[in-house]
């Protein structure tokens, strides 16, 4: 009988797997394989820290050139949750064994500070660094010898993770996979129906998605007419930054377009908000609207954006079509959505409304819940039909905007405990949050560096 030659991944490289025979003891092989974590952001690195704590082998695969590369794209933004909710406890325990200086837990970090003062030191630890592979893009995941359709021996077969590194394609075997890739780089379109249209894609040079660094792009926005589309915290952040630009460049025109019945719905709790930084967002944008520095058009349902002599925004107001014209630039803050392309050959269950992990949907559906009502959850809620495959972090929430970083830390604590065989620990809830929850970001000035 021929034998299977398995070259397991090691700390120094991602090794291609070669095989010749299917009649093997799969359980004996898979139990010695590593756990693959995809995405080296805060949640992925927290999973790595817990696996170190539990003495489990792992590889951490990151498509970017550095850890938390997507956070770097909004590094200028300040979180409105303080440091105490952004540091994972297992990571903290590892860092405290070094000369790492813990930041003031009551201050608000920027995205850059989150990386430079916490995530990079964590990634540099001797227990973690050898297992991180940057510039490594996962393009697909399957079970050994089987596509999604095949069931025989499936539960005991290894995962095969297909990765691209430059022009090279490798296959890495794993006993479990934790998908922590997030949603940030996959934005929703301006179109209120969520459909991407050719006319919007054609305006790529005049549309930004997410929260651009206005101070680094003064020429692009100064003295221009700019539409900000979206009614959440990201849109408010963008407008507050643009308002600072407007003070120095008074010909800058700001138009805020959203679907809410009234602009007051976007202000939130203001002075009543238990998180002061979050309440400040509502207070500041309220002032800008009242003083006429920001024009509000709501409810407006965008159906199309296209180029004429200027950018045209076509939409519906009170069931009548309307066309807004004269815009030079658009900033779309309509949220993000998960990309399940690499998961397509696995068996996983996703809610049809939120695109979140199905069992999680009743807890986070934004039609029913706010940040403060999402209870902590772990392995059991996140368990998929594909045994030992998990979607965690922001991606587990799908399109729901209520994800909390601290909640993601609890997710991976529970999952890693389960994978290490400690089912009792996986069932415990070890997350405590303030009553209002902790979510979102703001642009409040935070000049004090944490490190």
Secondary structure, 3 states (H helix, E strand, C coil): CCCCCCCCCCCCCCCCCCCCCCCCCHHHHHCCCCEEEECCCHHHHHHHHHHHHCCCCEEEECCCCCCCHHHHCCCCCEECCCHHHCCCHHHHHHHCCCCCCCCCCCCCCEHHHHHHHHHHHHHCCCCCHHHEECCCEEEEEEECCECCCCCCCHHHCCEEEEEEECCEEEEEEECEEEECCCCCCCECCCCCCCCCCHHHHCCHHHEEECCCCHHHCHHHHCCCEEEEECCCHHHHHHHHHHHHHHHHCCCCEEEEECCCCCHHHHCCCHHHCCCHHHHHHHHHHHHHHHCCCEEEECCCEEEEEEECCCEEEEEEECCEEEEEEEECEEEECCCECCCCHHHCCCCCCECCCCCCEHHHHHHHCCCCCCHHHCCCCCHHHHCCCCCCEEECHHHHHCCCCCCCHHHHHHHHHHHHHHHCCCHHHHHCCCCCCCCCCCCCEECCCCCCCCC
